[in-house]
Amino acid sequence: MNESKKMDRRKFIGNSSKIIAASTILPLGFSFPKSKLFGVDKMKVALVGTGGRGSSTWGKDLVENYSEYIEMVGLCDINYKRLAFAKKKIGTSAKTYEAKDFDLMIKETKPDAVIVTTVDSKHEQYIVRAMELGCDVISEKPVATEADQCQRIIDAEARTGKKVNVTFNVRYMMESDAIKEIILSGELGKIISIDFQEYLDISHGASYYRRWHGKIKNSGSLLVHKASHHFDMINWLIDAEPLEVKATGRLAYYGKNNSFRSRNCRTCNHKDDCKFYWDITTSKSSMEMYVNCEDVDGYLRDGCVWDNEIDSYDTSAVEVLYDNGTILNYSMNAFMPYEGQRISLTGEKGRLDVRIYARQPWDTDYKIELRLSENFGESKTWGLNPPKGGHGGADSKLKNMILKPNQQDPYKKRAGSRAGILSSLIGIAARHSIESGKKIKISNLIKFPNKN
C-alpha cells in the first residue's frame, strides 16, 4: 500500500489521548467476592439456557478458560435431557435444575451472577427474577422483545440495586474499534447521517428460519434479535440515544412464500426439490443437543424454512432519528447470495465507508475494507485483518471485560441495561411501525430514567 494512502493516526492520537489516559473502571458491573476455593477471588455464576450459545460460549469456554475468575455452580433449562448433555459438554460438576426450579437453583447454589441465554422472549423473565433474588445478570442480547419487558427490567434494577451486563460482542470487533477511533479523531466532524446495510446469506439467514428465531413470539423478529447488535453499535459509536423510529418490512421470501412445506427436514417429502434441505443427522452435536432431546419439549432444530407460522420479516428498512440530530438508515435482507455489511458515516468534514465481506459472521478469514474521504480533499483506503477467534476475537475480548476484574474501558464498551434496552427498543419500535404504518416515539414506549 502506498504510504501516502495509509491513514494518518496522528490526529486520532492527539484528540483521544486524554480519553485513554483518563480511562477508568466503570461503576457498571460486578464486584468479585472472596471465595475460599483455591484461595483466589472468584465469581459464582449460574447459567440459564443451555442451547448452543449457552453451553459453548458461556459454558464450556468459561469453565476451560476463566476458571481463575469464575466458578460455575448451576445449570438451568426447560429440557432435562439437554441439561444432562450440556453438563457433560461444558465439563462441570455444577448442579442442574429444570426451569421450574430456577428459584431453587438460586437458593441452593447462591450465585453472584446469572448468565441468561434462553429464547429471547424469556430473557426478561430471568433477568428480573435473578435481580429480585439478589444476583447480578449477564444477558445475551436482546434483553427484551417487548416494551413492557424493558420497563420491568428498568424497575427491577432500580428496586433491587443489582446490575445487568449485556453481551454486545460487536462493540469489540476490530471494525468497531476502527470506526470509533476515526469518529473520536474528529476527521469526520459531527456525524450527520449513517447508512447501514446488513446482508445475511442463504446459509446464515435461513438458519434463523429453521429455528425459533423465525417466529416473532420467540425473537421479537430479526429486527430485535439480530439487528439489536447493529442498533447498539450505532448508539455506542455516536454516543447518542434514539428518539423516533419509522420502518417498513415484510416476510418476502421464507415462510408462506413457497408452494410446498413440511414439519421439518427429516420428515420432508421434498428433500430432492428443496435447496434449503439440511440433514441434521450429519451433525453429531446437533443430534445430541437437539434431536435426542426433542421429545421433552417438541423443539425441532431442523424446522422447515417454509413453515406457515414463520412471521419474522426477512426484508426490512428502518429510519432512526437520534437526540444529537444524526439519522440512521438501516436495512436487512436475510436471503442474500453473500454475507456482509456496508456501513457509511457522513459527517460535516467527510465520509467513512466500511465494507465487510464474510460468509458467516463467525468466520476468521473475513475481509474488512475502509475508505475515508475528506470534503475538498483526498480519499484514503486501507484494509483490516481481524484476529482469529469467535467473531474475529470479539467474544474473548467481551468475556475478558465482563469476567476479569480491573479491566480498563476507555471506549466504554461495557454495556449495561440502558444500552441493552435502547437497542431492543429500536427493533421493537420498528416492528410497531411496520404493523401500524406510523412513526414511533421511543418515549411513548416506556418511562425511561434520565441519562446519567
N, C-alpha and C positions, 0 to 999 in steps of 0.2 A: 504494500500500500504506500502511495506517495506520502511523504512526511507532511506535506502541506495540507493533505486531505484529512489527516488524523485530527480527532477532536482535541482542542486545547483545553486542558483541565485547570489552567491557572485561575481562570475566572471562578470556577466552582470552588477550588480550594480557598481562594481569598474570601468568597462570600459565605462559605459554610464552615470554615474552621472554628468559628465561635460556637456553632451548634455542636460540633464534635467535641470540642474542648469542654463544653459545659454539660455534656451528656450525663444524665443521672439515671438511677434506677427508678422507674415509675412506681408510684404507690399502688398501681393496679397489680393484682396478683396474689400470691400465696405467701404465707410465712412457712418456713421449713422447721417443723417441730423436732425436738430431740428424740431420738429413738435409741434404745439400748442395743438394738440389733447391730452387731459388728462395731458398735461404738461410734457410729457416724450419724450425721444428720440425714434423715430420710422423710419423705412424704408418703404417707399411706394412701393408696388410691384404689378405688373400685371402678370397674368397667361395666356399663350397662349397654347392651347391644353388641353381640359377638359375631356379626357377619364379617364380610371380607375386610372392610376398613378397620373395624374394631379389633378383630383378632390378630391382624397383621400390624398395621401402623401403630395402633395404641395398645396392642397386647404383646405379641412376640417381640417386636423391636424394643419396647420398653424394658421387658424382662432381660433381654440379651445385652442391651447397650446402655441402660440407665439405672441398673440395679444399685449403683453407688448413691443414687439420689431418691429412688422411689422403692416402695415395697407394694407389690400387688396383693391385695388382701381379699378381694371379692370379685366375682363374675356374675352377671345377671342377664337373662334373656327370656323371651317368651317361649322359646323352644328348648326343652330339656335335652334333646338329643344333640342339638347344635352346641349347647353349653358343654357337654361332655367332649365333643370334638374340639371345641375351642380351647378348653383347658389343656388338652394334650398338645395341640398345635402351639399354644403360647409357651408351654413348658413351665407351668406354675403350679404351686400347691394351694393356691387361693381357693377359698370355699365358693361353691356355686349355688345360685339361687334363681328360682323362676321369677318372672316379672311380678307376679302377685305378692312375692315376698321381698320386694325392694326395701320396704321399711325395716324388715327383719335383718336384711343384709347390713344396713347402716348401723342398726343397734348392736349387732354381734361383732362386726369387723371394725367399726369405728374409723372409717377412712377420713383423712383430712380433705380429700377432693374426690369427686365423682366425675369420671370421663363418660360423656354421653355420645354414643354413636349408633343410635337406634334409627328407625324410619323417621324421616324429618318431622312428620306431623306429631310425633310423640316427644320431640326434644323438650319442648316447654314443660310438659308434664314432669319429666325427671329433673330438669333444671330447677324448677320451683320447689319440688319436694326435697331435693337434695339440700337446697339452701335452708329450707324450713327445719331440716333435721341437723343443721349445724355444719354442713360441708360447703367448701368452695366447689366450683364447677369448671371443667374443661369441656367445651362443647364443639362438636363438628358444626360447620355451617350447614344450613341456615339455623339460627337459634329458634326460629318460629316460622310457621306457614300462614298464620292469620294475625290480624291486628290485635285482637283481644288477647292472644297468647303473648304478644310483645308487651302489652300493658301489665299482664300478670308477672312477667319477669322483672319489669321495672319496679313494680310494687314490692315484690318479694325481696329483691336486692336491698331496697331501702328499708324494708321492715326487719330483715334479718342481719344486715351488716356483712353478709357473705359476698363473695365476688365471682364473677363469670369471666373466663377467658375463652375467646373464640379462635378456632384454629384456621385462620386465613393464611394458608401457605403461599398464596400468590404474592403477598407482600414481601416474601423472602426470595422470590425468583430474581435472577440476575437482570432481566429486562426491567423489572420494577425498580431495582436499585439505580439502573442507568437513567431511567426517566425521572426519578425523584432527584437525582443529582443535577440533572440539567435544569429542572424547574427551580431548584434552590440556587443554582448558579446565576439566575437572573437573565440568562441568554434569550429566553422566550418572552420575558416581561410578563405582564398579567395574562393569565390563560383566559381566552375569550370563549373558545368552543373546543369540544373534543368529539372525535368520531371513533367509535369502537365497533368493529365487525368481528363476530365470533363465528368460526366455521367448525362444525362438528362433522366428521366424515361418516360414511355409511357403516363403518365398524363401530366407532365410538358413539356416534349419535344413536344408532339402532340399539346399542346395548341398554340405553335408558328405557327404551320402549319394550324391551324384553322383561324388564324388572319392574318393581313397584313404582319407580320414578315417573312412569308414563301416565299415572293417574293422579289428578290434581288433589284428590282427597289424601294422598300419601305424601306428595312432594311439594304441594302448593304451586305446581307447574315448574318447568325448567327455568322460568324467569325468577323463581325463588331458589330452587335447588342449585342450579348451575350458575345462573347469572349473578347470584349474590356475591360470588367470588369477584366478579368483574366490577359490580357496583361498589363493593368495598374498596377495591383497588383504586378506583377513581376518587371516591370520597377521601381516601388516605393521601393520594398523590397531591390533590389540590387543597387538602385540609379545609374542606367545606362540607356543608350538610344540605341535603335535598329539600326543596320547598314544595315542588309540584311535579306531577308526572302525567304524561299523555302517551298512550300506547295503542298499537294495532297488532293483532296477532290471530293466527288460526292454525288448526291442525290440517295441514295441506297434503301430507304425504303418508304418514303412518295411520294406524287405527282403521277406521271405516273406509279409507281410501284404497281399497283393493277388492277384487272380485271373489277371493277365497280367504279362508282363515281357519285356524284350529285352536284348540285349548293351549297347546304348547308344541314345541318342535318334535319331541319324542313320539307324540301320538298323531302327528300330522300325516295326512294322506297326500300332501302336495310337496313332499321333500324334494322331488326331482324338478319341480317347477318354481319353487321359491328361492330366490337368490339370497334370502336372509335366513335360510335354514342353518341352524347351529347345532352341531352334535355335541351335547354336553357330556356325553359318555366318554369323550376323548380327554376330558379334564378330570384328573383324579381328585384334585382339591375341591372342585365344584360338586362332584359326585358325593364326596364325604360331607361337605359342609351343607349342601342344599338337598340334593336328591334323596339321600339316605335319611333326611330329617323332615321331608315334606309331608309325611303322613301325620305329623303332630299339628302343624298349623296351616297346611294346604298351600304354602307358598311355592310357586313354580319359578325357578331361576331361569328356565328356558321358555318363558312365556312367548306367546305369538305377538309379533310386532303389529299385526293386523287386528288385534283384539278390539271389538266394538266398544269396550269400556274405556279404552285409551282416550284421554281428552286433553292431555298436556300439549300446548302449542309447539309445533316444530318449526314455525316461521313467525318471527316477531320483530317489531321495531318499537323502540322506546325513546321518548324525549324527556330529559330531566332538567329542570331549572334549579340551580344551586343558590344558596344565600349570598354568595360572593358575585353572582351575576353570570357565572360560567354556565354554558348549555352543553349537555351531553346528548349526542345522538348514538344510540346503541341498537345493534341488530344481531339476531342469532338465527342461523339456519342449521338444522340437525340432520341433513341428508346430503352433504356435500361430497364430491369425489376426492377431496383432500381436506386435511386438518390444518388449522392455524388461526391466526388473528392478524388484523390490521388495526393499529391504534395511531391516531393522528391528533396532535395537540397544536392548536393555532393560538398564538399569543400576539401581543402588541408588537413584538420585535421580530417574530419569525414563526417557523413551524417545525415541529418534530414529527417525522413519520417512522413508525416502527412496524416491521413485517416479521411475523413469526411463522416459520414453517415447521410442521410436525405431523406425523401420522397419528400420534396419540399424545396427550399432554404429559404422560409419564415417560416418554422416550428420552433417552440420554444423549441422543445424537441429533436433536432438533437444531434448527439454524435460526439465528436472530440477525436481522439487518436493520440499521438505523440510518436516518438521513436528517441532518439538522440544517435548515435553510434560514438565512438571515434576510430580513427585508432590506433591499438595496445592497445586498452583499452576496457572499458565496454560499454554496451548499457543501457540506462535508458528509461523507458516508463512511461507515465502518461496520464491523460485524462483531458478534459476541459468541463465544463457545461456552455454554453452560457446563458446570462440573457434573460428574456422574452422581447418581443417587436419585431417590424418589422425587419426581417433579423438578428435575435439574438441581438436586441438592437442597431444595427448599424445605422438604419435610424435616430433615435433620436440623436445619437452622431454626425452624419453628419450635421443634421439641427442645432444643437447647435453651431457647429463650424462655419457654414456659417452665421447664423442669429443673434447669440448673440455676442455683442461686447466684445473685450478684452479677447478672448479665447487663452490660451496657446497652442502651437502646436510643441512640442519638436520633434516629429517624422515626421513633415512636411506632414501631411495628407491632408491638404487643397490643392486641385488640381486646377490649372489654365488651360489656353488654351493650353500651351505646352504639359502638361500631357494628356489632352483630345485628342489633335491632334495626338500625338505619339501612343496612344493606338488604335485610329481609323486607323492610317496608317499601323500598323502591319496587321490588318484584311484586309484592302484594298490591301496591297501588297500581302498578302496570296491569295486573290481572283484573282489578276492579275497573280500570279504564277501558280495557278490551271488552269487558262484559257490559258496561254501561254506555260506552261511547263518549264519556265525559273526561275532563281533566280532573285529576285527583290531588287535593292538597294533603300533604303529609300530616299537617297539624290537625286535620279533621279525623285522622285515623286513631290517634292516641293522645293522651296527655303526657307530654314528654318534659322532664325537668330541663331547666335552662342549661346550656352548655357551660361546663366548668372552665 
